[in-house]
Amino acid sequence: MVGDDLPEDYCLNALVPVPDEVVRAGYECEGAEWCSNFWGVTDDVYMQVCRHNGYTREGKPVINYRFNTPEGSPTVWFRTVAKQFPHLEFEVTCFATNKNFQI
């Protein structure tokens, strides 16, 4: 649960951490529900996180992160993080590999 195999700065848990009491209760009892409510997905990011630096057409610096989640975009997590960093702009693009999954 919660990106145990990833560097801490490349996981959802780094900026919106799972409370200790939820971790102690366990993933099956409380963890999956907490993650769904506070991240928008039931588990942390999976696989390798890719980071790309660049600039917009207007010359603004931009950093792109690409990662996989168990289901769709962690929209709730992005909304929380956007409030933590109001000076940043976020643009989220989600690609579903499961054609039956609705975003």
C-alpha positions in Angstrom: 0.0 0.0 0.0 0.9 3.6 -0.4 4.0 3.4 -2.7 6.3 1.5 -0.3 8.6 0.7 -3.2 8.9 4.2 -4.6 11.0 7.1 -3.5 8.8 9.1 -1.1 8.8 12.2 -3.3 7.2 10.3 -6.2 4.1 9.0 -4.5 0.7 10.3 -3.6 1.4 9.6 0.1 4.3 12.2 0.1 1.9 15.2 -0.2 -1.3 13.7 1.1 -0.1 11.1 3.7 -2.2 8.3 4.9 -2.8 8.9 8.7 -0.9 6.5 11.0 -4.2 5.2 12.5 -5.3 4.2 9.0 -2.0 2.4 8.3 -2.2 0.6 11.7 -5.8 -0.5 11.0 -4.7 -2.0 7.7 -5.4 -1.6 4.0 -8.4 -4.0 3.9 -10.1 -2.5 7.0 -9.6 1.2 6.3 -6.8 1.9 3.9 -8.6 1.3 0.6 -11.5 3.5 1.6 -9.3 6.3 2.9 -7.2 6.3 -0.3 -10.4 6.4 -2.4 -11.8 9.3 -0.3 -8.6 11.4 -0.1 -6.7 10.5 -3.3 -9.5 9.4 -5.7 -7.8 6.0 -6.3 -7.5 3.0 -4.0 -3.8 2.7 -3.9 -0.6 4.8 -4.6 1.1 5.2 -7.9 2.4 2.2 -9.7 5.4 1.5 -11.8 8.1 4.0 -12.8 7.4 7.7 -12.5 8.7 9.7 -15.5 9.6 13.4 -15.1 10.1 15.7 -18.1 11.2 19.3 -17.8 10.5 21.9 -20.5 8.8 25.1 -21.3 5.3 26.1 -22.6 5.0 28.1 -25.9 4.8 31.2 -23.7 8.1 30.4 -22.1 6.8 29.3 -18.7 8.7 26.5 -17.1 6.8 23.2 -16.9 7.4 19.8 -15.3 5.4 16.8 -16.5 5.0 13.7 -14.4 3.6 10.5 -15.8 2.6 7.5 -13.7 0.2 4.7 -13.6 -2.6 4.2 -11.0 -4.8 1.2 -10.3 -7.8 3.1 -11.7 -8.1 6.4 -13.4 -6.8 9.8 -12.3 -6.2 10.7 -8.6 -8.4 13.8 -9.1 -9.1 14.2 -5.4 -5.4 14.2 -4.6 -4.7 16.8 -7.3 -7.4 19.1 -5.9 -5.8 18.8 -2.4 -2.3 19.4 -3.7 -3.4 22.4 -5.8 -4.8 24.0 -2.7 -1.4 23.4 -0.9 0.4 25.1 -3.8 -1.9 27.8 -5.2 0.9 29.5 -7.2 1.2 26.4 -9.4 -1.0 25.4 -12.3 -2.0 21.8 -12.7 -3.2 20.2 -15.9 -4.3 16.5 -15.7 -4.6 14.2 -18.6 -5.7 10.6 -18.0 -5.5 7.7 -20.4 -7.6 4.6 -19.5 -6.2 1.3 -20.8 -9.3 -0.6 -19.8 -12.0 0.3 -22.3 -14.7 -0.6 -19.7 -13.4 2.0 -17.2 -15.2 5.3 -17.1 -13.3 8.5 -16.1 
